[in-house]
Amino acid sequence: MSGEAAHEAAPRRTLRALTLLPVLIFAGLAVLFLVRLFAGDPSKVPSALIGRPVPAFSLPPLPGLVEAGTPVPGLSGEDLKGRVTVVNVWASWCAPCRQEHPALMELAREPGLRVVGLNYKDQAENARRFLGGLGNPFSAVGTDANGRAAIDWGVYGVPETFVVGPDGRIRHKHIGPLMPEQLPAFREKLREAAR
């Protein structure tokens, strides 16, 4: 009788193991998904636009923005040719934009470098107040009221900063606030773009 009981128990164990197999596979995939979800740095996501010409765009100036008695001009793709240009996508409602502003002010003081701004989905009065309080690093500011130009640039969110070479091609994309401690590596990207 014990031989028959052992013979019947073997198929039950096999059946039990087969019913647990999908659960084990699902659990393994769930663990793999969670590990991959939290792995990596989203600021390192490569841009499909690196090496390509800047998108065609033409943005009006920020109304009422004046620097040294002269209205600050708007921004277009044609304005980004001829020298290395830093294009910063920002908004007054963006807290990280405030954090990175000192780094932009420092870059704007560098000879031969042009820093321009793309004001993203912002109110003109708020944007002027933001620049009036923190300083204006931008030689031109284009107003992207509906966010269309930012979509064409592949912007994930503000702030984002691009390096455009003298040939009008995007050479680098920095996602998130550009902090002072990141400036040495960023300056290296500027030197590469100038070559």
LUMRO-293440 format. One record per atom (N, C-alpha, C): residue number from 1; atom name; x, y, z. Coordinates in steps of 0.1 Angstrom, whole numbers. Layout:
BEGIN
site resi:NUM name:CA east:X north:Y up:Z
...
This chain:
BEGIN
site resi:1 name:N east:8 north:-12 up:0
site resi:1 name:CA east:0 north:0 up:0
site resi:1 name:C east:9 north:13 up:0
site resi:2 name:N east:20 north:12 up:7
site resi:2 name:CA east:28 north:24 up:7
site resi:2 name:C east:34 north:27 up:-7
site resi:3 name:N east:36 north:17 up:-15
site resi:3 name:CA east:41 north:19 up:-29
site resi:3 name:C east:31 north:26 up:-37
site resi:4 name:N east:18 north:23 up:-35
site resi:4 name:CA east:7 north:29 up:-43
site resi:4 name:C east:6 north:44 up:-38
site resi:5 name:N east:6 north:46 up:-25
site resi:5 name:CA east:5 north:60 up:-20
site resi:5 name:C east:17 north:69 up:-26
site resi:6 name:N east:29 north:64 up:-26
site resi:6 name:CA east:40 north:71 up:-31
site resi:6 name:C east:38 north:74 up:-46
site resi:7 name:N east:32 north:64 up:-53
site resi:7 name:CA east:30 north:65 up:-68
site resi:7 name:C east:20 north:76 up:-70
site resi:8 name:N east:9 north:77 up:-62
site resi:8 name:CA east:-1 north:87 up:-63
site resi:8 name:C east:4 north:101 up:-59
site resi:9 name:N east:13 north:102 up:-49
site resi:9 name:CA east:17 north:115 up:-44
site resi:9 name:C east:26 north:122 up:-55
site resi:10 name:N east:34 north:115 up:-63
site resi:10 name:CA east:43 north:121 up:-73
site resi:10 name:C east:35 north:129 up:-83
site resi:11 name:N east:24 north:125 up:-89
site resi:11 name:CA east:17 north:133 up:-98
site resi:11 name:C east:11 north:146 up:-91
site resi:12 name:N east:7 north:144 up:-78
site resi:12 name:CA east:2 north:156 up:-71
site resi:12 name:C east:12 north:167 up:-69
site resi:13 name:N east:24 north:162 up:-66
site resi:13 name:CA east:35 north:172 up:-64
site resi:13 name:C east:39 north:178 up:-78
site resi:14 name:N east:39 north:171 up:-88
site resi:14 name:CA east:41 north:177 up:-102
site resi:14 name:C east:31 north:187 up:-105
site resi:15 name:N east:18 north:183 up:-103
site resi:15 name:CA east:7 north:192 up:-106
site resi:15 name:C east:8 north:205 up:-97
site resi:16 name:N east:12 north:204 up:-84
site resi:16 name:CA east:13 north:215 up:-76
site resi:16 name:C east:25 north:224 up:-81
site resi:17 name:N east:36 north:218 up:-85
site resi:17 name:CA east:47 north:226 up:-90
site resi:17 name:C east:43 north:233 up:-103
site resi:18 name:N east:35 north:227 up:-111
site resi:18 name:CA east:31 north:233 up:-124
site resi:18 name:C east:22 north:245 up:-121
site resi:19 name:N east:13 north:244 up:-111
site resi:19 name:CA east:5 north:255 up:-108
site resi:19 name:C east:12 north:267 up:-101
site resi:20 name:N east:23 north:264 up:-95
site resi:20 name:CA east:32 north:275 up:-89
site resi:20 name:C east:41 north:282 up:-99
site resi:21 name:N east:43 north:275 up:-110
site resi:21 name:CA east:53 north:280 up:-120
site resi:21 name:C east:48 north:294 up:-126
site resi:22 name:N east:36 north:296 up:-130
site resi:22 name:CA east:32 north:310 up:-134
site resi:22 name:C east:34 north:320 up:-123
site resi:23 name:N east:31 north:317 up:-111
site resi:23 name:CA east:32 north:326 up:-100
site resi:23 name:C east:47 north:330 up:-98
site resi:24 name:N east:56 north:320 up:-99
site resi:24 name:CA east:70 north:322 up:-98
site resi:24 name:C east:76 north:331 up:-110
site resi:25 name:N east:71 north:328 up:-122
site resi:25 name:CA east:75 north:336 up:-133
site resi:25 name:C east:70 north:350 up:-132
site resi:26 name:N east:58 north:352 up:-128
site resi:26 name:CA east:53 north:366 up:-126
site resi:26 name:C east:61 north:373 up:-115
site resi:27 name:N east:64 north:366 up:-104
site resi:27 name:CA east:71 north:373 up:-93
site resi:27 name:C east:85 north:377 up:-98
site resi:28 name:N east:92 north:368 up:-106
site resi:28 name:CA east:105 north:371 up:-112
site resi:28 name:C east:104 north:383 up:-121
site resi:29 name:N east:94 north:384 up:-129
site resi:29 name:CA east:93 north:395 up:-138
site resi:29 name:C east:90 north:408 up:-131
site resi:30 name:N east:82 north:407 up:-120
site resi:30 name:CA east:79 north:419 up:-112
site resi:30 name:C east:91 north:425 up:-105
site resi:31 name:N east:100 north:416 up:-100
site resi:31 name:CA east:112 north:420 up:-94
site resi:31 name:C east:121 north:426 up:-104
site resi:32 name:N east:122 north:420 up:-116
site resi:32 name:CA east:131 north:426 up:-127
site resi:32 name:C east:125 north:440 up:-131
site resi:33 name:N east:112 north:441 up:-132
site resi:33 name:CA east:106 north:454 up:-136
site resi:33 name:C east:110 north:465 up:-125
site resi:34 name:N east:108 north:461 up:-113
site resi:34 name:CA east:111 north:471 up:-102
site resi:34 name:C east:126 north:475 up:-102
site resi:35 name:N east:135 north:466 up:-104
site resi:35 name:CA east:149 north:469 up:-104
site resi:35 name:C east:152 north:478 up:-116
site resi:36 name:N east:147 north:475 up:-128
site resi:36 name:CA east:150 north:484 up:-139
site resi:36 name:C east:143 north:497 up:-138
site resi:37 name:N east:131 north:498 up:-131
site resi:37 name:CA east:124 north:511 up:-130
site resi:37 name:C east:132 north:521 up:-122
site resi:38 name:N east:139 north:516 up:-112
site resi:38 name:CA east:147 north:525 up:-103
site resi:38 name:C east:162 north:526 up:-106
site resi:39 name:N east:166 north:519 up:-117
site resi:39 name:CA east:180 north:519 up:-121
site resi:39 name:C east:182 north:531 up:-131
site resi:40 name:N east:193 north:537 up:-130
site resi:40 name:CA east:197 north:547 up:-140
site resi:40 name:C east:193 north:561 up:-135
site resi:41 name:N east:197 north:570 up:-143
site resi:41 name:CA east:195 north:584 up:-140
site resi:41 name:C east:187 north:590 up:-152
site resi:42 name:N east:175 north:595 up:-149
site resi:42 name:CA east:167 north:600 up:-160
site resi:42 name:C east:173 north:612 up:-167
site resi:43 name:N east:182 north:619 up:-160
site resi:43 name:CA east:188 north:631 up:-166
site resi:43 name:C east:198 north:627 up:-177
site resi:44 name:N east:201 north:614 up:-178
site resi:44 name:CA east:210 north:609 up:-188
site resi:44 name:C east:203 north:604 up:-200
site resi:45 name:N east:190 north:606 up:-201
site resi:45 name:CA east:183 north:601 up:-213
site resi:45 name:C east:188 north:608 up:-225
site resi:46 name:N east:193 north:601 up:-235
site resi:46 name:CA east:198 north:607 up:-247
site resi:46 name:C east:187 north:614 up:-255
site resi:47 name:N east:191 north:625 up:-262
site resi:47 name:CA east:182 north:632 up:-270
site resi:47 name:C east:184 north:627 up:-285
site resi:48 name:N east:173 north:625 up:-291
site resi:48 name:CA east:173 north:621 up:-305
site resi:48 name:C east:178 north:632 up:-314
site resi:49 name:N east:178 north:644 up:-309
site resi:49 name:CA east:182 north:656 up:-317
site resi:49 name:C east:197 north:659 up:-317
site resi:50 name:N east:204 north:652 up:-308
site resi:50 name:CA east:219 north:655 up:-308
site resi:50 name:C east:225 north:652 up:-322
site resi:51 name:N east:232 north:663 up:-326
site resi:51 name:CA east:238 north:662 up:-340
site resi:51 name:C east:230 north:666 up:-351
site resi:52 name:N east:217 north:670 up:-348
site resi:52 name:CA east:208 north:674 up:-358
site resi:52 name:C east:206 north:689 up:-358
site resi:53 name:N east:202 north:695 up:-369
site resi:53 name:CA east:199 north:710 up:-368
site resi:53 name:C east:188 north:713 up:-359
site resi:54 name:N east:189 north:725 up:-353
site resi:54 name:CA east:178 north:729 up:-344
site resi:54 name:C east:165 north:729 up:-352
site resi:55 name:N east:154 north:726 up:-345
site resi:55 name:CA east:141 north:727 up:-352
site resi:55 name:C east:138 north:741 up:-357
site resi:56 name:N east:130 north:741 up:-367
site resi:56 name:CA east:126 north:754 up:-373
site resi:56 name:C east:116 north:760 up:-363
site resi:57 name:N east:119 north:772 up:-358
site resi:57 name:CA east:109 north:779 up:-349
site resi:57 name:C east:112 north:794 up:-350
site resi:58 name:N east:101 north:801 up:-346
site resi:58 name:CA east:103 north:816 up:-345
site resi:58 name:C east:93 north:820 up:-334
site resi:59 name:N east:99 north:825 up:-323
site resi:59 name:CA east:91 north:829 up:-312
site resi:59 name:C east:92 north:844 up:-309
site resi:60 name:N east:80 north:850 up:-306
site resi:60 name:CA east:80 north:864 up:-303
site resi:60 name:C east:88 north:868 up:-290
site resi:61 name:N east:92 north:880 up:-289
site resi:61 name:CA east:99 north:884 up:-276
site resi:61 name:C east:90 north:884 up:-264
site resi:62 name:N east:96 north:884 up:-253
site resi:62 name:CA east:88 north:885 up:-240
site resi:62 name:C east:84 north:900 up:-239
site resi:63 name:N east:70 north:902 up:-240
site resi:63 name:CA east:66 north:916 up:-240
site resi:63 name:C east:70 north:924 up:-228
site resi:64 name:N east:76 north:936 up:-231
site resi:64 name:CA east:80 north:945 up:-220
site resi:64 name:C east:93 north:942 up:-214
site resi:65 name:N east:100 north:932 up:-219
site resi:65 name:CA east:114 north:929 up:-214
site resi:65 name:C east:124 north:939 up:-220
site resi:66 name:N east:130 north:947 up:-212
site resi:66 name:CA east:140 north:957 up:-217
site resi:66 name:C east:153 north:955 up:-210
site resi:67 name:N east:164 north:957 up:-217
site resi:67 name:CA east:177 north:956 up:-212
site resi:67 name:C east:185 north:968 up:-216
site resi:68 name:N east:190 north:976 up:-207
site resi:68 name:CA east:197 north:988 up:-211
site resi:68 name:C east:190 north:997 up:-220
site resi:69 name:N east:177 north:998 up:-218
site resi:69 name:CA east:168 north:1007 up:-226
site resi:69 name:C east:164 north:1002 up:-239
site resi:70 name:N east:168 north:989 up:-243
site resi:70 name:CA east:165 north:983 up:-256
site resi:70 name:C east:156 north:971 up:-253
site resi:71 name:N east:146 north:969 up:-261
site resi:71 name:CA east:138 north:957 up:-260
site resi:71 name:C east:146 north:944 up:-263
site resi:72 name:N east:145 north:934 up:-254
site resi:72 name:CA east:152 north:921 up:-257
site resi:72 name:C east:144 north:914 up:-268
site resi:73 name:N east:152 north:910 up:-278
site resi:73 name:CA east:145 north:904 up:-290
site resi:73 name:C east:139 north:890 up:-287
site resi:74 name:N east:131 north:885 up:-296
site resi:74 name:CA east:126 north:872 up:-296
site resi:74 name:C east:136 north:862 up:-301
site resi:75 name:N east:132 north:850 up:-305
site resi:75 name:CA east:142 north:840 up:-308
site resi:75 name:C east:137 north:831 up:-319
site resi:76 name:N east:146 north:828 up:-328
site resi:76 name:CA east:143 north:819 up:-339
site resi:76 name:C east:154 north:809 up:-342
site resi:77 name:N east:152 north:799 up:-350
site resi:77 name:CA east:163 north:790 up:-353
site resi:77 name:C east:174 north:796 up:-360
site resi:78 name:N east:172 north:806 up:-368
site resi:78 name:CA east:182 north:813 up:-376
site resi:78 name:C east:192 north:820 up:-366
site resi:79 name:N east:187 north:825 up:-355
site resi:79 name:CA east:195 north:832 up:-345
site resi:79 name:C east:206 north:823 up:-339
site resi:80 name:N east:205 north:810 up:-340
site resi:80 name:CA east:213 north:801 up:-333
site resi:80 name:C east:225 north:796 up:-342
site resi:81 name:N east:228 north:804 up:-352
site resi:81 name:CA east:239 north:800 up:-361
site resi:81 name:C east:251 north:810 up:-360
site resi:82 name:N east:263 north:806 up:-362
site resi:82 name:CA east:274 north:815 up:-362
site resi:82 name:C east:283 north:814 up:-350
site resi:83 name:N east:278 north:810 up:-339
site resi:83 name:CA east:286 north:809 up:-327
site resi:83 name:C east:280 north:799 up:-317
site resi:84 name:N east:287 north:794 up:-307
site resi:84 name:CA east:282 north:785 up:-297
site resi:84 name:C east:271 north:793 up:-289
site resi:85 name:N east:259 north:786 up:-288
site resi:85 name:CA east:248 north:792 up:-281
site resi:85 name:C east:243 north:783 up:-271
site resi:86 name:N east:240 north:788 up:-259
site resi:86 name:CA east:233 north:780 up:-248
site resi:86 name:C east:218 north:784 up:-249
site resi:87 name:N east:210 north:774 up:-251
site resi:87 name:CA east:195 north:777 up:-251
site resi:87 name:C east:189 north:771 up:-239
site resi:88 name:N east:184 north:779 up:-230
site resi:88 name:CA east:178 north:775 up:-217
site resi:88 name:C east:163 north:776 up:-218
site resi:89 name:N east:156 north:764 up:-215
site resi:89 name:CA east:141 north:764 up:-214
site resi:89 name:C east:138 north:766 up:-200
site resi:90 name:N east:130 north:776 up:-197
site resi:90 name:CA east:127 north:780 up:-183
site resi:90 name:C east:113 north:786 up:-182
site resi:91 name:N east:109 north:788 up:-169
site resi:91 name:CA east:96 north:794 up:-166
site resi:91 name:C east:97 north:800 up:-152
site resi:92 name:N east:89 north:810 up:-150
site resi:92 name:CA east:90 north:817 up:-136
site resi:92 name:C east:84 north:808 up:-126
site resi:93 name:N east:75 north:799 up:-129
site resi:93 name:CA east:68 north:790 up:-120
site resi:93 name:C east:77 north:778 up:-116
site resi:94 name:N east:88 north:777 up:-122
site resi:94 name:CA east:97 north:765 up:-121
site resi:94 name:C east:107 north:767 up:-110
site resi:95 name:N east:106 north:760 up:-99
site resi:95 name:CA east:115 north:762 up:-87
site resi:95 name:C east:129 north:758 up:-91
site resi:96 name:N east:132 north:747 up:-98
site resi:96 name:CA east:146 north:744 up:-102
site resi:96 name:C east:152 north:755 up:-111
site resi:97 name:N east:143 north:762 up:-118
site resi:97 name:CA east:149 north:773 up:-127
site resi:97 name:C east:155 north:784 up:-118
site resi:98 name:N east:150 north:786 up:-107
site resi:98 name:CA east:156 north:796 up:-97
site resi:98 name:C east:169 north:790 up:-92
site resi:99 name:N east:170 north:777 up:-90
site resi:99 name:CA east:182 north:772 up:-85
site resi:99 name:C east:193 north:773 up:-95
site resi:100 name:N east:190 north:771 up:-107
site resi:100 name:CA east:201 north:771 up:-118
site resi:100 name:C east:205 north:785 up:-122
site resi:101 name:N east:197 north:795 up:-119
site resi:101 name:CA east:199 north:808 up:-124
site resi:101 name:C east:213 north:814 up:-122
site resi:102 name:N east:219 north:812 up:-110
site resi:102 name:CA east:233 north:817 up:-109
site resi:102 name:C east:242 north:811 up:-119
site resi:103 name:N east:241 north:799 up:-122
site resi:103 name:CA east:250 north:792 up:-132
site resi:103 name:C east:248 north:799 up:-146
site resi:104 name:N east:235 north:802 up:-149
site resi:104 name:CA east:233 north:809 up:-162
site resi:104 name:C east:238 north:823 up:-162
site resi:105 name:N east:237 north:830 up:-151
site resi:105 name:CA east:243 north:843 up:-150
site resi:105 name:C east:258 north:842 up:-152
site resi:106 name:N east:265 north:832 up:-146
site resi:106 name:CA east:279 north:831 up:-148
site resi:106 name:C east:283 north:828 up:-163
site resi:107 name:N east:275 north:819 up:-169
site resi:107 name:CA east:278 north:816 up:-183
site resi:107 name:C east:276 north:828 up:-192
site resi:108 name:N east:266 north:836 up:-189
site resi:108 name:CA east:263 north:848 up:-197
site resi:108 name:C east:275 north:858 up:-197
site resi:109 name:N east:284 north:857 up:-187
site resi:109 name:CA east:295 north:866 up:-186
site resi:109 name:C east:307 north:861 up:-194
site resi:110 name:N east:306 north:849 up:-200
site resi:110 name:CA east:318 north:844 up:-207
site resi:110 name:C east:318 north:850 up:-221
site resi:111 name:N east:330 north:855 up:-225
site resi:111 name:CA east:331 north:861 up:-238
site resi:111 name:C east:329 north:851 up:-249
site resi:112 name:N east:322 north:856 up:-260
site resi:112 name:CA east:320 north:847 up:-271
site resi:112 name:C east:309 north:837 up:-270
site resi:113 name:N east:303 north:836 up:-258
site resi:113 name:CA east:292 north:827 up:-256
site resi:113 name:C east:279 north:834 up:-256
site resi:114 name:N east:269 north:830 up:-263
site resi:114 name:CA east:256 north:836 up:-263
site resi:114 name:C east:246 north:827 up:-255
site resi:115 name:N east:239 north:833 up:-245
site resi:115 name:CA east:229 north:825 up:-237
site resi:115 name:C east:216 north:831 up:-241
site resi:116 name:N east:206 north:823 up:-245
site resi:116 name:CA east:193 north:827 up:-249
site resi:116 name:C east:183 north:819 up:-241
site resi:117 name:N east:171 north:824 up:-240
site resi:117 name:CA east:160 north:817 up:-232
site resi:117 name:C east:148 north:814 up:-240
site resi:118 name:N east:142 north:803 up:-237
site resi:118 name:CA east:129 north:799 up:-243
site resi:118 name:C east:120 north:799 up:-231
site resi:119 name:N east:111 north:809 up:-230
site resi:119 name:CA east:102 north:810 up:-219
site resi:119 name:C east:90 north:801 up:-221
site resi:120 name:N east:88 north:791 up:-213
site resi:120 name:CA east:79 north:780 up:-215
site resi:120 name:C east:66 north:782 up:-207
site resi:121 name:N east:55 north:783 up:-215
site resi:121 name:CA east:41 north:784 up:-209
site resi:121 name:C east:40 north:792 up:-196
site resi:122 name:N east:44 north:805 up:-198
site resi:122 name:CA east:45 north:814 up:-187
site resi:122 name:C east:37 north:827 up:-189
site resi:123 name:N east:34 north:834 up:-179
site resi:123 name:CA east:27 north:847 up:-180
site resi:123 name:C east:38 north:857 up:-181
site resi:124 name:N east:37 north:867 up:-191
site resi:124 name:CA east:47 north:877 up:-193
site resi:124 name:C east:51 north:884 up:-181
site resi:125 name:N east:41 north:889 up:-173
site resi:125 name:CA east:44 north:896 up:-161
site resi:125 name:C east:52 north:888 up:-151
site resi:126 name:N east:49 north:876 up:-149
site resi:126 name:CA east:57 north:867 up:-140
site resi:126 name:C east:71 north:865 up:-145
site resi:127 name:N east:72 north:863 up:-158
site resi:127 name:CA east:86 north:861 up:-164
site resi:127 name:C east:94 north:873 up:-163
site resi:128 name:N east:88 north:885 up:-165
site resi:128 name:CA east:96 north:897 up:-163
site resi:128 name:C east:100 north:899 up:-149
site resi:129 name:N east:91 north:896 up:-139
site resi:129 name:CA east:94 north:898 up:-125
site resi:129 name:C east:105 north:888 up:-121
site resi:130 name:N east:105 north:876 up:-126
site resi:130 name:CA east:115 north:866 up:-124
site resi:130 name:C east:129 north:871 up:-128
site resi:131 name:N east:130 north:876 up:-140
site resi:131 name:CA east:143 north:881 up:-146
site resi:131 name:C east:147 north:894 up:-139
site resi:132 name:N east:137 north:902 up:-135
site resi:132 name:CA east:140 north:915 up:-128
site resi:132 name:C east:146 north:913 up:-115
site resi:133 name:N east:141 north:902 up:-108
site resi:133 name:CA east:146 north:899 up:-94
site resi:133 name:C east:159 north:892 up:-94
site resi:134 name:N east:161 north:883 up:-104
site resi:134 name:CA east:173 north:874 up:-104
site resi:134 name:C east:184 north:879 up:-114
site resi:135 name:N east:180 north:887 up:-123
site resi:135 name:CA east:190 north:892 up:-133
site resi:135 name:C east:186 north:885 up:-146
site resi:136 name:N east:190 north:891 up:-157
site resi:136 name:CA east:187 north:885 up:-170
site resi:136 name:C east:199 north:881 up:-177
site resi:137 name:N east:202 north:868 up:-178
site resi:137 name:CA east:213 north:863 up:-185
site resi:137 name:C east:212 north:861 up:-200
site resi:138 name:N east:199 north:864 up:-205
site resi:138 name:CA east:196 north:861 up:-219
site resi:138 name:C east:198 north:873 up:-228
site resi:139 name:N east:204 north:871 up:-239
site resi:139 name:CA east:205 north:881 up:-249
site resi:139 name:C east:193 north:881 up:-258
site resi:140 name:N east:185 north:871 up:-258
site resi:140 name:CA east:172 north:870 up:-265
site resi:140 name:C east:163 north:860 up:-257
site resi:141 name:N east:150 north:863 up:-257
site resi:141 name:CA east:140 north:855 up:-250
site resi:141 name:C east:128 north:853 up:-259
site resi:142 name:N east:126 north:840 up:-263
site resi:142 name:CA east:114 north:837 up:-271
site resi:142 name:C east:103 north:832 up:-262
site resi:143 name:N east:91 north:836 up:-264
site resi:143 name:CA east:79 north:833 up:-256
site resi:143 name:C east:72 north:821 up:-263
site resi:144 name:N east:73 north:809 up:-256
site resi:144 name:CA east:66 north:797 up:-261
site resi:144 name:C east:53 north:795 up:-253
site resi:145 name:N east:43 north:803 up:-256
site resi:145 name:CA east:31 north:803 up:-247
site resi:145 name:C east:24 north:790 up:-247
site resi:146 name:N east:23 north:783 up:-259
site resi:146 name:CA east:16 north:771 up:-259
site resi:146 name:C east:24 north:758 up:-258
site resi:147 name:N east:37 north:760 up:-258
site resi:147 name:CA east:47 north:749 up:-256
site resi:147 name:C east:50 north:741 up:-268
site resi:148 name:N east:46 north:746 up:-280
site resi:148 name:CA east:48 north:739 up:-292
site resi:148 name:C east:63 north:738 up:-296
site resi:149 name:N east:70 north:749 up:-294
site resi:149 name:CA east:85 north:749 up:-297
site resi:149 name:C east:92 north:740 up:-288
site resi:150 name:N east:88 north:739 up:-275
site resi:150 name:CA east:95 north:730 up:-266
site resi:150 name:C east:93 north:715 up:-270
site resi:151 name:N east:81 north:712 up:-275
site resi:151 name:CA east:78 north:699 up:-280
site resi:151 name:C east:88 north:696 up:-292
site resi:152 name:N east:89 north:705 up:-301
site resi:152 name:CA east:98 north:703 up:-312
site resi:152 name:C east:113 north:701 up:-308
site resi:153 name:N east:116 north:707 up:-297
site resi:153 name:CA east:130 north:706 up:-292
site resi:153 name:C east:131 north:693 up:-284
site resi:154 name:N east:120 north:686 up:-281
site resi:154 name:CA east:121 north:673 up:-273
site resi:154 name:C east:123 north:676 up:-258
site resi:155 name:N east:117 north:687 up:-254
site resi:155 name:CA east:118 north:690 up:-239
site resi:155 name:C east:109 north:681 up:-231
site resi:156 name:N east:115 north:675 up:-221
site resi:156 name:CA east:107 north:667 up:-211
site resi:156 name:C east:100 north:675 up:-201
site resi:157 name:N east:107 north:686 up:-196
site resi:157 name:CA east:102 north:695 up:-186
site resi:157 name:C east:112 north:705 up:-184
site resi:158 name:N east:108 north:716 up:-176
site resi:158 name:CA east:117 north:727 up:-174
site resi:158 name:C east:124 north:725 up:-161
site resi:159 name:N east:137 north:729 up:-159
site resi:159 name:CA east:145 north:735 up:-169
site resi:159 name:C east:152 north:724 up:-178
site resi:160 name:N east:156 north:728 up:-190
site resi:160 name:CA east:165 north:720 up:-198
site resi:160 name:C east:174 north:730 up:-205
site resi:161 name:N east:186 north:726 up:-208
site resi:161 name:CA east:195 north:735 up:-214
site resi:161 name:C east:202 north:727 up:-226
site resi:162 name:N east:203 north:734 up:-237
site resi:162 name:CA east:209 north:728 up:-249
site resi:162 name:C east:222 north:736 up:-253
site resi:163 name:N east:231 north:729 up:-259
site resi:163 name:CA east:243 north:736 up:-265
site resi:163 name:C east:241 north:734 up:-280
site resi:164 name:N east:242 north:746 up:-287
site resi:164 name:CA east:240 north:746 up:-301
site resi:164 name:C east:254 north:751 up:-307
site resi:165 name:N east:259 north:743 up:-316
site resi:165 name:CA east:272 north:747 up:-323
site resi:165 name:C east:270 north:758 up:-333
site resi:166 name:N east:281 north:764 up:-337
site resi:166 name:CA east:281 north:775 up:-347
site resi:166 name:C east:273 north:771 up:-360
site resi:167 name:N east:273 north:758 up:-363
site resi:167 name:CA east:266 north:753 up:-375
site resi:167 name:C east:251 north:752 up:-373
site resi:168 name:N east:246 north:755 up:-361
site resi:168 name:CA east:232 north:754 up:-359
site resi:168 name:C east:227 north:740 up:-355
site resi:169 name:N east:236 north:731 up:-351
site resi:169 name:CA east:233 north:718 up:-347
site resi:169 name:C east:233 north:716 up:-332
site resi:170 name:N east:224 north:709 up:-327
site resi:170 name:CA east:223 north:706 up:-312
site resi:170 name:C east:235 north:697 up:-309
site resi:171 name:N east:243 north:701 up:-300
site resi:171 name:CA east:255 north:693 up:-296
site resi:171 name:C east:253 north:686 up:-282
site resi:172 name:N east:245 north:692 up:-274
site resi:172 name:CA east:244 north:686 up:-260
site resi:172 name:C east:230 north:690 up:-254
site resi:173 name:N east:225 north:681 up:-246
site resi:173 name:CA east:212 north:685 up:-239
site resi:173 name:C east:214 north:681 up:-224
site resi:174 name:N east:212 north:691 up:-215
site resi:174 name:CA east:213 north:689 up:-201
site resi:174 name:C east:198 north:690 up:-195
site resi:175 name:N east:194 north:679 up:-189
site resi:175 name:CA east:181 north:678 up:-184
site resi:175 name:C east:181 north:681 up:-169
site resi:176 name:N east:172 north:690 up:-165
site resi:176 name:CA east:172 north:694 up:-151
site resi:176 name:C east:180 north:707 up:-149
site resi:177 name:N east:181 north:712 up:-136
site resi:177 name:CA east:188 north:724 up:-134
site resi:177 name:C east:203 north:723 up:-136
site resi:178 name:N east:209 north:732 up:-142
site resi:178 name:CA east:223 north:733 up:-144
site resi:178 name:C east:229 north:740 up:-131
site resi:179 name:N east:236 north:732 up:-123
site resi:179 name:CA east:240 north:737 up:-110
site resi:179 name:C east:255 north:741 up:-112
site resi:180 name:N east:259 north:751 up:-103
site resi:180 name:CA east:273 north:756 up:-104
site resi:180 name:C east:284 north:745 up:-104
site resi:181 name:N east:282 north:734 up:-96
site resi:181 name:CA east:292 north:724 up:-96
site resi:181 name:C east:292 north:715 up:-109
site resi:182 name:N east:282 north:717 up:-117
site resi:182 name:CA east:282 north:710 up:-130
site resi:182 name:C east:288 north:718 up:-141
site resi:183 name:N east:291 north:731 up:-139
site resi:183 name:CA east:297 north:740 up:-149
site resi:183 name:C east:310 north:735 up:-155
site resi:184 name:N east:319 north:729 up:-148
site resi:184 name:CA east:332 north:725 up:-155
site resi:184 name:C east:329 north:714 up:-166
site resi:185 name:N east:320 north:705 up:-163
site resi:185 name:CA east:317 north:695 up:-173
site resi:185 name:C east:309 north:701 up:-185
site resi:186 name:N east:300 north:711 up:-181
site resi:186 name:CA east:292 north:717 up:-191
site resi:186 name:C east:301 north:726 up:-200
site resi:187 name:N east:311 north:732 up:-194
site resi:187 name:CA east:320 north:741 up:-202
site resi:187 name:C east:328 north:732 up:-212
site resi:188 name:N east:331 north:720 up:-208
site resi:188 name:CA east:338 north:710 up:-217
site resi:188 name:C east:329 north:708 up:-229
site resi:189 name:N east:316 north:706 up:-227
site resi:189 name:CA east:306 north:705 up:-238
site resi:189 name:C east:306 north:717 up:-247
site resi:190 name:N east:308 north:729 up:-241
site resi:190 name:CA east:308 north:741 up:-249
site resi:190 name:C east:321 north:741 up:-258
site resi:191 name:N east:332 north:737 up:-252
site resi:191 name:CA east:345 north:736 up:-260
site resi:191 name:C east:344 north:727 up:-271
site resi:192 name:N east:337 north:715 up:-269
site resi:192 name:CA east:336 north:705 up:-279
site resi:192 name:C east:327 north:711 up:-290
site resi:193 name:N east:317 north:718 up:-287
site resi:193 name:CA east:307 north:724 up:-297
site resi:193 name:C east:314 north:734 up:-305
site resi:194 name:N east:324 north:741 up:-300
site resi:194 name:CA east:332 north:751 up:-307
site resi:194 name:C east:341 north:746 up:-318
site resi:195 name:N east:345 north:733 up:-316
site resi:195 name:CA east:355 north:727 up:-325
site resi:195 name:C east:348 north:724 up:-339
